[in-house]
Amino acid sequence: MDSHRRSIVKAISWRMIASLTTFALVYLFTGEITLSVQVGILDVVLKMIFYYGHERVWNKINYGITAKKAN
């Protein structure tokens, strides 16, 4: 199971990549840097919260997890 800290670090690293994509797409379609930054910031905050929650829920679900063999 991932620790809370690991889930947070994973969420931050993924959000950096995904938010840069969102920023670029908004800028590409609108040509407005201010709007792109605003949408990018909102994207970071909301999706990082949702991702963290998603990770924590999946850590409580045993689906697809196999038991480790003792050595």
Secondary structure, 3 states (H helix, E strand, C coil): CCCHHHHHHHHHHHHHHHHHHHHHHHHHHHCCHHHHHHHHHHHHHHHHHHHHHHHHHHCCCCCCCCCCCCC
